[in-house]
Amino acid sequence: MHYVSAEGLTKSYGINPLFNNISFHINEGDKIALIARNGVGKSTLLRILNGDETADSGKLFINKDVTVALFEQDPHFEENKTVLENIFHTDHPVLNLIRAYEQASETENGEALTSLFGKMDELGAWDFEVKVKQILTKLNIHHLDQPVRDLSGGQRKRAALARTLIDIGFEHRHTLLMMDEPTNHLDVEMIEWLENYLGQENVTLLLVTHDRYFLDAVCEEIWELERENMYVYKGDYENYIEKKAARIESELASIDKAKNEYRKELEWMRKQPKARTTKSRSRQDRFYEVEARAKQKIEDAQLQLQAKMSRLGGKVIEMKKVYKRYGEQPILAGFDYTFSKGERIGIIGKNGVGKSTFLNILQQLEQADSGKINIGDTVVFGNFSQQGLVIKENMRVIEYVKTFAENFPLANGGSLSAAQFLELFLFTPDKQYTYLESLSGGEKKRLQLLTILFRNPNFLILDEPTNDLDLPTLAVLENFLSEYRGCVLIVSHDRYFMDRLVDHLFVFEGNGVIRDFPGNYTQYRLWLKDNERREEPRVEAAVKETALTADRKKKGFKEKREFETLEKELPALENEKQKLTEEMSSGRLSFEQLQQCSERMLAITAEIEVKEMRWLELSEME
């Protein structure tokens, strides 16, 4: 089925064109990744397809039977409403019923749950409720009665993702799902679950992501916006890199050929008399075409990271018997480690296990409960935190940079002015006079990275550095870090980024336990799976041994309520049967009354028989 067709779409902001005369098609089942530098128009294109913006020119056709769903980087909520009300925002009997059921479960309202069971059966809502419960559990969404305004940034993002997945799961119609950086603020386990979920769902997908493993797992085609054009590549990210390099090489060769032809044609043009024949006019038109091709520029501006690293002495950092807890939750339980020169350590673990707290304690931004942290005299921290830039109102980019220094030393011994250094980070002279609050998320990340490198750090701490960075910038950052001679500590959900850079991992397993694993993230996951395979035979034997007992003991809320109801109903029916027997044998009833009692007696006897059989089944489970 054909979903979307676009012909000649053009969009500009002021004099800056984002894309010009692009055409594309989306068919049912397509799974497409959209990549580009920050500010080139990825999010704008998604908003145009969603109907939130309009193109300057061109035609856009969306099949009337297709529902378009957009998951945005900055989700919108009704702030005073609860998480539950925002997630189940569609007014439909099934969704309203599941919302009521979830609310009753949250408040442990047994009476309300009992009344909802029958309605769930009537509308066939149980299958969808299972899917809803899976989404909420996997995305770690609890406390559904909490107002959205009280949520953290990560909680808001996960709530918005749950809302989107529930919407498309409920629709059961032709849906084009568009997702703008869905993996931001998700831990690795959540990302891997989302990969599997999107792979299993029969969904048509247009995805913006910087996560290359996620891209490869979910998508089968890559669209790139570059120099106002769109380029289409079939296959995975590695194939895209190879095909793009070949395309650029071909374009450069074509431009060189056009330049040679242009020189010959230019000489001919200069020799031509003013009065030209029809034939010469035709050649003149062709000259202008050749001139346009020859003067093409393939600008592939690359972020350049250069810094003069402060000398790192023999002693780096020692942590001895460090303890930290929040209330009853242990974060560190006697942690011991001595950092060495040039170490590259990745930090992984579920959200909330204390990764960011550990980084703060290491830098002495937060106090440990006990233990010693000895930091070498030569250590200079560079902290790329999730908090991002502290935006100062009415301050331009160049003014902000100059608050750190006017000139900056480079690794080769030279120095650059603030303006020159900004240009290395792809801030053009015009952009340098932009106000901080007007920068995009990716531009703010680049500026944050720049301010960190100004300090010439020799111990870099990177807490989720890949969020909001485009793929070309990420590649440059990876190349810089791979050559960096200082210590690097990385917290990231980007598995590709981690695999390329780290030598070993600190795995936060919870309850203060930190495992030092000798390898990168992929090696760690293989090790986990290997352990699981070894455990399977023993677990299966234990499961078989206790299966009968477990089946008898296990009884869901619905069965428990049914059993309790039967224990009340059966004595009442027996009591009614006894009274009917007494009345029928009293001799005081007319024939008509006797007939009515007889019919009721037959009905009660049949009902008691059915309910007793069900009571026996449930009592065995008990």
Secondary structure by P-SEA (a helix, b strand, c coil): cccccccbbbbbcccccccccccccccccbbbbbbbcccccaaaaaaaaaccccccbbbbbccccbbbbbbcccccccccccaaaaaaccccaaaaaaaaaaaaaaacaaaaaaaaaaaaaaacaaaaaaaaaaaaaaacccccccccccccaaaaaaaaaaaaaaaaaaaccccbbbbccccccccaaaaaaaaaaaaaccccbbbbbccaaaaaacccbbbbbcccbbbbbcccaaaaaaaaaaaaaaaaaaaaaaaaaaaaaaaaaaaccccccaaaaaaaaaaaaaaaaaacccccccbbbbbbccccccccbbbcbbbbbccccccccbbbbbbccbbbbbbbbcccccaaaaaaaaaccccccbbbbbbcccbbbbbbccccccccccccaaaaaaaacccccccccccccaaaaaaaacccccccccccccccaaaaaaaaaaaaacccccbbbbccccccccaaaaaaaaaaaaacccbbbbbcccaaaaaaccccccccccccccccccccaaaaaaaaaaaaaaaaaaaaaaaaaaaaaaaaacccaaaaaaaaaaaaaaaaaaaaaaaaaaaaacccccaaaaaaaaaaaaaaaaaaaaaaaaaaaaaaac
